[in-house]
């Protein structure tokens, strides 16, 4: 009976110690002000060398019958501790977030910072300027594939397989029948095939990228841009071509500009001409831009070859037309006195930021 009394007394002593531990812990837990403080509190009470561990060690002195009873009480108290810890952790995290938000609050009354604005590339600006000019003259803008068939790129442009002028193009071939287009003329060929002349004349320009196996130097590039124009109707003459190009030159380079036509050769036009514009820097007196000739070459043109019309299913005895092709890259170089075509593709902001005309 004495032993049983002592055992019961020992259990009660431990239970009272656990309750005292809990009562002592509550105000300390409430006093924690940070996650770091909370972790220190947890280790003090629930760590391997903490206060609960000290009580657990005392269980070794109890009888085998009493240990489970005290263990059950300890588990209940420990679970209550862990719930209190988790609740306090959640509250401290909310308090930390509120404090952080208070520090990071944006003052909407402060003046904003204007972001740096980009601009459309100088080549894009030049192409859009040319497109707007011809759209104002009643032309439609037509685009086509950059990976093209030999049939449209060469054969329908009066360049059969054995034609020596194919060497002028320095072509990137994918296979014997597929290639990267060397000019935007195949877009014209495709459009002529589909055009219904009962609905009116064909007036179009075809802007886009073209590709040639060319040397990479100050005036040449493997990839560049072209804008080709085409007009097909009844009674179209060389005078119509000259008047169109005169309007183009004066709009793009200045109202005082004049043009001249020099005989040339292109397989898809007959007759063919090279077109020069009077120098916009010296007015024709001669300078370094025009190489002291007073003239600057800007494009090639001519009357559409009858073979080209016939291959597109157009009766060349009824219809005639003119075509021209120009390089926006070269136009931009001439207009802005740029001496190296590679400046357009090197993405040097010091160069590109000089041309802010086309801001987004």
DRENDO-1510 file (C-alpha; in Angstrom, 1 decimal, always signed):
<recs>
REC; n; res; u; v; w
REC; 1; UNK; +0.0; +0.0; +0.0 .
REC; 2; UNK; +2.9; +2.4; +0.8 .
REC; 3; UNK; +4.5; +1.6; -2.6 .
REC; 4; UNK; +1.3; +2.2; -4.5 .
REC; 5; UNK; +0.8; +5.5; -2.6 .
REC; 6; UNK; +4.3; +6.6; -3.5 .
REC; 7; UNK; +3.8; +5.7; -7.2 .
REC; 8; UNK; +0.5; +7.7; -7.3 .
REC; 9; UNK; +2.3; +10.6; -5.7 .
REC; 10; UNK; +5.1; +10.4; -8.2 .
REC; 11; UNK; +2.6; +10.5; -11.1 .
REC; 12; UNK; +0.8; +13.4; -9.7 .
REC; 13; UNK; +4.0; +15.3; -9.1 .
REC; 14; UNK; +5.0; +14.8; -12.8 .
REC; 15; UNK; +1.5; +15.9; -13.9 .
REC; 16; UNK; +1.7; +19.0; -11.7 .
REC; 17; UNK; +5.1; +19.7; -13.2 .
REC; 18; UNK; +3.8; +19.4; -16.7 .
REC; 19; UNK; +0.9; +21.8; -15.9 .
REC; 20; UNK; +3.3; +24.3; -14.3 .
REC; 21; UNK; +5.4; +24.1; -17.4 .
REC; 22; UNK; +2.4; +24.8; -19.6 .
REC; 23; UNK; +1.4; +27.8; -17.4 .
REC; 24; UNK; +4.9; +29.1; -17.5 .
REC; 25; UNK; +5.1; +28.8; -21.3 .
REC; 26; UNK; +2.0; +30.6; -22.2 .
REC; 27; UNK; +3.2; +34.2; -21.4 .
REC; 28; UNK; +6.6; +33.5; -22.8 .
REC; 29; UNK; +5.0; +32.3; -26.0 .
REC; 30; UNK; +2.8; +35.4; -26.3 .
REC; 31; UNK; +5.9; +37.5; -25.7 .
REC; 32; UNK; +7.7; +36.2; -28.9 .
REC; 33; UNK; +7.9; +38.9; -31.5 .
REC; 34; UNK; +9.5; +37.1; -34.4 .
REC; 35; UNK; +9.9; +33.7; -36.1 .
REC; 36; UNK; +13.5; +33.6; -34.7 .
REC; 37; UNK; +12.2; +34.1; -31.1 .
REC; 38; UNK; +9.5; +31.5; -31.7 .
REC; 39; UNK; +12.1; +29.0; -32.9 .
REC; 40; UNK; +14.2; +29.6; -29.8 .
REC; 41; UNK; +11.1; +29.1; -27.6 .
REC; 42; UNK; +10.4; +25.8; -29.4 .
REC; 43; UNK; +13.9; +24.5; -28.8 .
REC; 44; UNK; +13.8; +25.6; -25.1 .
REC; 45; UNK; +10.7; +23.5; -24.5 .
REC; 46; UNK; +10.4; +20.8; -27.1 .
REC; 47; UNK; +14.1; +20.4; -28.2 .
REC; 48; UNK; +16.1; +17.2; -27.4 .
REC; 49; UNK; +17.6; +19.0; -24.4 .
REC; 50; UNK; +14.4; +21.0; -23.6 .
REC; 51; UNK; +12.2; +21.1; -20.6 .
REC; 52; UNK; +9.8; +18.4; -21.8 .
REC; 53; UNK; +12.8; +16.1; -22.4 .
REC; 54; UNK; +13.8; +16.6; -18.7 .
REC; 55; UNK; +10.3; +15.5; -17.6 .
REC; 56; UNK; +10.4; +12.5; -19.9 .
REC; 57; UNK; +13.7; +11.3; -18.4 .
REC; 58; UNK; +12.0; +11.2; -15.0 .
REC; 59; UNK; +9.6; +8.6; -16.3 .
REC; 60; UNK; +12.4; +6.0; -16.0 .
REC; 61; UNK; +11.8; +6.0; -12.2 .
REC; 62; UNK; +8.2; +5.1; -12.6 .
REC; 63; UNK; +6.8; +1.6; -12.6 .
REC; 64; UNK; +6.0; -0.1; -15.9 .
REC; 65; UNK; +2.3; +0.3; -15.1 .
REC; 66; UNK; +2.6; +4.1; -14.5 .
REC; 67; UNK; +4.8; +5.0; -17.4 .
REC; 68; UNK; +2.0; +4.8; -20.0 .
REC; 69; UNK; -0.3; +6.9; -17.9 .
REC; 70; UNK; +2.2; +9.7; -17.6 .
REC; 71; UNK; +3.2; +9.3; -21.3 .
REC; 72; UNK; -0.4; +9.8; -22.3 .
REC; 73; UNK; -0.6; +13.0; -20.3 .
REC; 74; UNK; +2.7; +14.2; -21.7 .
REC; 75; UNK; +1.5; +13.6; -25.3 .
REC; 76; UNK; -1.6; +15.6; -24.6 .
REC; 77; UNK; +0.3; +18.5; -23.2 .
REC; 78; UNK; +2.9; +18.3; -26.0 .
REC; 79; UNK; +0.2; +18.3; -28.6 .
REC; 80; UNK; -1.4; +21.4; -27.0 .
REC; 81; UNK; +2.1; +23.1; -27.1 .
REC; 82; UNK; +2.5; +22.3; -30.8 .
REC; 83; UNK; -0.9; +23.8; -31.6 .
REC; 84; UNK; +0.0; +26.9; -29.6 .
REC; 85; UNK; +3.3; +27.2; -31.5 .
REC; 86; UNK; +1.6; +26.8; -34.9 .
REC; 87; UNK; -1.0; +29.4; -34.0 .
REC; 88; UNK; +1.6; +31.8; -32.8 .
REC; 89; UNK; +3.7; +31.2; -36.0 .
REC; 90; UNK; +0.8; +31.9; -38.2 .
REC; 91; UNK; +0.1; +35.2; -36.3 .
REC; 92; UNK; +3.8; +36.3; -36.5 .
REC; 93; UNK; +3.9; +35.6; -40.2 .
REC; 94; UNK; +0.8; +37.7; -40.7 .
REC; 95; UNK; +2.3; +40.5; -38.6 .
REC; 96; UNK; +5.6; +40.3; -40.6 .
REC; 97; UNK; +3.7; +40.5; -43.9 .
REC; 98; UNK; +1.7; +43.5; -42.8 .
REC; 99; UNK; +4.9; +45.3; -41.7 .
REC; 100; UNK; +6.5; +44.5; -45.0 .
REC; 101; UNK; +3.5; +45.8; -47.0 .
REC; 102; UNK; +3.5; +48.9; -44.9 .
REC; 103; UNK; +7.1; +49.6; -45.8 .
REC; 104; UNK; +6.5; +48.8; -49.5 .
REC; 105; UNK; +3.4; +50.9; -49.9 .
REC; 106; UNK; +3.5; +52.8; -53.2 .
REC; 107; UNK; +2.9; +56.5; -52.8 .
REC; 108; UNK; +0.6; +57.2; -55.8 .
REC; 109; UNK; +1.1; +60.9; -55.4 .
REC; 110; UNK; +4.8; +60.7; -56.4 .
REC; 111; UNK; +5.6; +61.6; -60.1 .
REC; 112; UNK; +6.1; +58.5; -62.3 .
REC; 113; UNK; +9.2; +57.6; -64.2 .
REC; 114; UNK; +8.8; +57.7; -68.0 .
REC; 115; UNK; +10.0; +54.4; -69.5 .
REC; 116; UNK; +12.5; +54.6; -72.3 .
REC; 117; UNK; +10.6; +54.4; -75.6 .
REC; 118; UNK; +11.6; +52.3; -78.5 .
REC; 119; UNK; +11.1; +53.1; -82.2 .
REC; 120; UNK; +10.6; +51.2; -85.4 .
REC; 121; UNK; +13.8; +50.3; -87.2 .
REC; 122; UNK; +15.0; +52.7; -89.8 .
REC; 123; UNK; +14.5; +50.1; -92.5 .
REC; 124; UNK; +10.9; +49.6; -91.4 .
REC; 125; UNK; +10.3; +53.3; -91.4 .
REC; 126; UNK; +11.8; +53.7; -94.9 .
REC; 127; UNK; +9.6; +50.8; -96.2 .
REC; 128; UNK; +6.5; +52.2; -94.6 .
REC; 129; UNK; +7.2; +55.6; -96.1 .
REC; 130; UNK; +7.5; +54.0; -99.6 .
REC; 131; UNK; +4.4; +51.8; -99.1 .
REC; 132; UNK; +2.4; +54.9; -98.0 .
REC; 133; UNK; +3.5; +56.7; -101.1 .
REC; 134; UNK; +2.3; +54.0; -103.5 .
REC; 135; UNK; -0.8; +53.2; -101.5 .
REC; 136; UNK; -1.7; +56.9; -102.1 .
REC; 137; UNK; -1.3; +56.3; -105.8 .
REC; 138; UNK; -3.8; +53.4; -105.8 .
REC; 139; UNK; -1.4; +50.4; -105.4 .
REC; 140; UNK; -2.1; +47.4; -103.3 .
REC; 141; UNK; +0.6; +45.9; -101.0 .
REC; 142; UNK; +1.0; +42.1; -101.7 .
REC; 143; UNK; +3.3; +39.8; -99.7 .
REC; 144; UNK; +4.5; +36.3; -100.5 .
REC; 145; UNK; +6.6; +33.4; -99.3 .
REC; 146; UNK; +10.3; +33.8; -98.6 .
REC; 147; UNK; +11.0; +30.2; -99.4 .
REC; 148; UNK; +10.0; +30.0; -103.0 .
REC; 149; UNK; +9.7; +27.7; -106.0 .
REC; 150; UNK; +12.2; +27.9; -108.8 .
REC; 151; UNK; +9.2; +28.1; -111.1 .
REC; 152; UNK; +8.0; +31.5; -109.7 .
REC; 153; UNK; +11.4; +32.9; -108.8 .
REC; 154; UNK; +13.0; +32.3; -112.2 .
REC; 155; UNK; +11.0; +30.5; -114.9 .
REC; 156; UNK; +8.0; +32.9; -114.8 .
REC; 157; UNK; +10.4; +35.8; -114.8 .
REC; 158; UNK; +11.7; +34.7; -118.2 .
REC; 159; UNK; +14.7; +32.9; -116.7 .
REC; 160; UNK; +14.6; +29.2; -117.9 .
REC; 161; UNK; +16.9; +26.6; -116.3 .
REC; 162; UNK; +19.8; +27.3; -118.7 .
REC; 163; UNK; +19.6; +31.1; -118.7 .
REC; 164; UNK; +23.0; +32.6; -117.9 .
REC; 165; UNK; +21.4; +35.5; -116.1 .
REC; 166; UNK; +20.5; +33.1; -113.2 .
REC; 167; UNK; +24.2; +33.6; -112.2 .
REC; 168; UNK; +23.4; +37.3; -111.4 .
REC; 169; UNK; +21.2; +36.2; -108.5 .
REC; 170; UNK; +23.7; +34.0; -106.5 .
REC; 171; UNK; +21.0; +31.9; -105.2 .
REC; 172; UNK; +20.6; +29.9; -101.9 .
REC; 173; UNK; +19.1; +26.6; -103.1 .
REC; 174; UNK; +17.3; +24.2; -100.7 .
REC; 175; UNK; +16.9; +21.6; -103.4 .
REC; 176; UNK; +16.8; +21.7; -107.2 .
REC; 177; UNK; +13.2; +23.2; -107.2 .
REC; 178; UNK; +13.1; +25.1; -103.8 .
REC; 179; UNK; +15.1; +28.2; -102.9 .
REC; 180; UNK; +15.3; +31.3; -100.8 .
REC; 181; UNK; +13.8; +34.0; -103.1 .
REC; 182; UNK; +16.4; +36.3; -104.7 .
REC; 183; UNK; +13.9; +39.1; -105.3 .
REC; 184; UNK; +10.2; +39.8; -104.6 .
REC; 185; UNK; +9.3; +39.3; -108.3 .
REC; 186; UNK; +7.7; +35.9; -107.7 .
REC; 187; UNK; +5.0; +37.7; -105.7 .
REC; 188; UNK; +4.2; +39.6; -108.9 .
REC; 189; UNK; +4.1; +36.3; -110.9 .
REC; 190; UNK; +1.7; +34.7; -108.4 .
REC; 191; UNK; -0.5; +37.8; -108.4 .
REC; 192; UNK; -0.6; +38.1; -112.2 .
REC; 193; UNK; -1.8; +34.5; -112.4 .
REC; 194; UNK; -4.8; +35.2; -110.1 .
REC; 195; UNK; -5.7; +38.8; -111.2 .
REC; 196; UNK; -9.1; +39.4; -112.8 .
REC; 197; UNK; -8.7; +42.3; -115.3 .
REC; 198; UNK; -12.4; +42.6; -115.6 .
REC; 199; UNK; -12.3; +44.1; -112.2 .
REC; 200; UNK; -9.7; +46.7; -113.2 .
REC; 201; UNK; -5.9; +47.1; -113.8 .
REC; 202; UNK; -3.3; +45.4; -111.6 .
REC; 203; UNK; -1.3; +47.9; -109.6 .
REC; 204; UNK; +0.8; +46.4; -106.8 .
REC; 205; UNK; +4.0; +46.6; -104.8 .
REC; 206; UNK; +5.6; +43.6; -103.1 .
REC; 207; UNK; +7.9; +44.5; -100.1 .
REC; 208; UNK; +9.9; +41.9; -98.2 .
REC; 209; UNK; +13.2; +40.2; -97.5 .
REC; 210; UNK; +15.3; +38.6; -100.2 .
REC; 211; UNK; +18.4; +36.5; -100.0 .
REC; 212; UNK; +21.5; +36.2; -102.2 .
REC; 213; UNK; +25.0; +34.6; -101.8 .
REC; 214; UNK; +26.7; +38.0; -101.8 .
REC; 215; UNK; +29.8; +39.3; -100.2 .
REC; 216; UNK; +29.3; +40.7; -96.7 .
REC; 217; UNK; +30.9; +44.2; -96.9 .
REC; 218; UNK; +29.9; +47.8; -96.4 .
REC; 219; UNK; +27.4; +47.9; -99.4 .
REC; 220; UNK; +26.3; +44.2; -99.6 .
REC; 221; UNK; +24.5; +41.7; -97.4 .
REC; 222; UNK; +23.3; +38.1; -97.7 .
REC; 223; UNK; +19.9; +39.3; -96.6 .
REC; 224; UNK; +18.4; +42.6; -97.6 .
REC; 225; UNK; +15.0; +44.1; -98.5 .
REC; 226; UNK; +13.3; +44.9; -101.8 .
REC; 227; UNK; +10.1; +46.7; -102.9 .
REC; 228; UNK; +9.1; +45.8; -106.4 .
REC; 229; UNK; +6.2; +47.5; -108.2 .
REC; 230; UNK; +4.1; +46.3; -111.1 .
REC; 231; UNK; +1.4; +47.9; -113.2 .
REC; 232; UNK; -0.5; +45.9; -115.9 .
REC; 233; UNK; -3.3; +47.4; -118.0 .
REC; 234; UNK; -4.2; +48.3; -121.5 .
REC; 235; UNK; -2.1; +51.0; -123.1 .
REC; 236; UNK; +0.6; +51.2; -120.4 .
REC; 237; UNK; +3.7; +53.0; -121.7 .
REC; 238; UNK; +7.2; +54.0; -120.7 .
REC; 239; UNK; +5.9; +57.5; -120.1 .
REC; 240; UNK; +3.7; +56.1; -117.3 .
REC; 241; UNK; +6.7; +54.5; -115.8 .
REC; 242; UNK; +8.8; +57.7; -115.9 .
REC; 243; UNK; +6.0; +59.8; -114.4 .
REC; 244; UNK; +5.5; +57.3; -111.5 .
REC; 245; UNK; +9.2; +57.2; -110.7 .
REC; 246; UNK; +9.4; +61.0; -110.9 .
REC; 247; UNK; +6.7; +61.3; -108.3 .
REC; 248; UNK; +8.4; +58.7; -106.2 .
REC; 249; UNK; +11.8; +60.5; -106.3 .
REC; 250; UNK; +10.3; +63.9; -105.5 .
REC; 251; UNK; +8.2; +62.6; -102.6 .
REC; 252; UNK; +11.1; +60.7; -101.0 .
REC; 253; UNK; +14.1; +62.8; -101.8 .
REC; 254; UNK; +12.7; +66.3; -102.3 .
REC; 255; UNK; +10.5; +68.3; -104.6 .
REC; 256; UNK; +13.5; +69.6; -106.7 .
REC; 257; UNK; +14.7; +66.1; -107.7 .
REC; 258; UNK; +14.9; +65.0; -111.3 .
REC; 259; UNK; +15.4; +61.5; -112.7 .
REC; 260; UNK; +17.1; +60.1; -115.7 .
REC; 261; UNK; +16.8; +56.7; -117.4 .
REC; 262; UNK; +19.8; +54.8; -118.7 .
REC; 263; UNK; +19.5; +51.7; -120.9 .
REC; 264; UNK; +20.1; +48.4; -119.1 .
REC; 265; UNK; +19.2; +44.8; -119.2 .
REC; 266; UNK; +16.9; +42.7; -117.0 .
REC; 267; UNK; +15.5; +39.3; -118.3 .
REC; 268; UNK; +12.0; +40.2; -117.2 .
REC; 269; UNK; +11.6; +43.6; -118.7 .
REC; 270; UNK; +12.1; +44.9; -122.3 .
REC; 271; UNK; +13.2; +47.7; -122.7 .
REC; 272; UNK; +15.0; +47.9; -119.3 .
REC; 273; UNK; +16.5; +51.0; -117.6 .
REC; 274; UNK; +18.6; +52.0; -114.6 .
REC; 275; UNK; +17.0; +55.0; -112.9 .
REC; 276; UNK; +19.1; +57.8; -111.3 .
REC; 277; UNK; +18.0; +60.7; -109.2 .
REC; 278; UNK; +19.7; +64.1; -109.1 .
REC; 279; UNK; +21.9; +64.3; -106.0 .
REC; 280; UNK; +19.9; +65.5; -103.0 .
REC; 281; UNK; +23.1; +66.7; -101.2 .
REC; 282; UNK; +24.6; +68.9; -103.9 .
REC; 283; UNK; +21.6; +69.4; -106.2 .
REC; 284; UNK; +23.5; +67.9; -109.1 .
REC; 285; UNK; +26.7; +70.0; -108.9 .
REC; 286; UNK; +28.8; +67.0; -107.8 .
REC; 287; UNK; +29.9; +65.9; -104.4 .
REC; 288; UNK; +31.3; +62.8; -102.5 .
REC; 289; UNK; +27.8; +61.3; -102.2 .
REC; 290; UNK; +27.2; +61.2; -106.0 .
REC; 291; UNK; +30.9; +60.6; -106.7 .
REC; 292; UNK; +30.9; +64.0; -108.4 .
REC; 293; UNK; +28.5; +62.9; -111.2 .
REC; 294; UNK; +25.5; +64.8; -109.9 .
REC; 295; UNK; +23.4; +61.6; -110.1 .
REC; 296; UNK; +22.7; +58.7; -107.8 .
REC; 297; UNK; +21.5; +55.3; -109.0 .
REC; 298; UNK; +18.3; +54.2; -107.0 .
REC; 299; UNK; +16.5; +51.4; -108.9 .
REC; 300; UNK; +16.0; +49.3; -112.0 .
REC; 301; UNK; +12.9; +49.3; -114.1 .
REC; 302; UNK; +11.4; +48.6; -117.5 .
REC; 303; UNK; +8.4; +47.5; -119.5 .
REC; 304; UNK; +7.2; +44.0; -118.5 .
REC; 305; UNK; +8.6; +41.5; -121.0 .
REC; 306; UNK; +5.8; +39.9; -123.2 .
REC; 307; UNK; +7.0; +36.4; -122.2 .
REC; 308; UNK; +6.4; +37.2; -118.5 .
REC; 309; UNK; +2.8; +38.3; -119.3 .
REC; 310; UNK; +2.1; +35.3; -121.5 .
REC; 311; UNK; +3.5; +32.8; -118.8 .
REC; 312; UNK; +1.0; +34.4; -116.4 .
REC; 313; UNK; -1.9; +33.8; -118.8 .
REC; 314; UNK; -2.1; +37.5; -119.9 .
REC; 315; UNK; -2.5; +38.4; -123.6 .
REC; 316; UNK; +0.5; +40.5; -124.3 .
REC; 317; UNK; -1.2; +41.8; -127.5 .
REC; 318; UNK; -3.9; +43.5; -125.4 .
REC; 319; UNK; -2.1; +44.3; -122.1 .
REC; 320; UNK; +1.2; +45.9; -121.3 .
REC; 321; UNK; +2.8; +46.9; -118.1 .
REC; 322; UNK; +5.8; +48.3; -116.3 .
REC; 323; UNK; +7.8; +47.0; -113.3 .
REC; 324; UNK; +10.4; +48.5; -111.0 .
REC; 325; UNK; +12.5; +47.3; -108.1 .
REC; 326; UNK; +14.3; +49.2; -105.4 .
REC; 327; UNK; +16.2; +48.4; -102.3 .
REC; 328; UNK; +14.9; +50.2; -99.1 .
REC; 329; UNK; +18.3; +49.5; -97.5 .
REC; 330; UNK; +20.0; +51.5; -100.3 .
REC; 331; UNK; +17.3; +54.2; -100.2 .
REC; 332; UNK; +17.9; +54.6; -96.4 .
REC; 333; UNK; +21.7; +54.7; -96.9 .
REC; 334; UNK; +21.3; +57.4; -99.5 .
REC; 335; UNK; +18.7; +59.5; -97.7 .
REC; 336; UNK; +20.5; +59.5; -94.4 .
REC; 337; UNK; +24.1; +59.4; -95.7 .
REC; 338; UNK; +24.9; +56.0; -94.1 .
REC; 339; UNK; +28.2; +54.6; -95.4 .
REC; 340; UNK; +27.9; +50.9; -94.2 .
REC; 341; UNK; +24.8; +48.7; -94.7 .
REC; 342; UNK; +26.0; +46.5; -91.7 .
REC; 343; UNK; +24.9; +49.3; -89.3 .
REC; 344; UNK; +21.3; +48.3; -90.0 .
REC; 345; UNK; +21.8; +44.8; -88.6 .
REC; 346; UNK; +24.3; +45.2; -85.7 .
REC; 347; UNK; +21.6; +46.5; -83.2 .
REC; 348; UNK; +23.8; +49.3; -82.0 .
REC; 349; UNK; +21.5; +51.6; -80.1 .
REC; 350; UNK; +23.8; +54.5; -80.5 .
REC; 351; UNK; +23.2; +54.2; -84.3 .
REC; 352; UNK; +19.5; +53.2; -84.2 .
REC; 353; UNK; +18.5; +55.9; -81.7 .
REC; 354; UNK; +19.3; +58.6; -84.2 .
REC; 355; UNK; +16.2; +57.6; -86.2 .
REC; 356; UNK; +13.2; +58.3; -83.9 .
REC; 357; UNK; +10.7; +59.1; -86.6 .
REC; 358; UNK; +8.7; +55.9; -86.2 .
REC; 359; UNK; +8.1; +55.7; -82.4 .
REC; 360; UNK; +5.6; +53.1; -81.2 .
</recs>
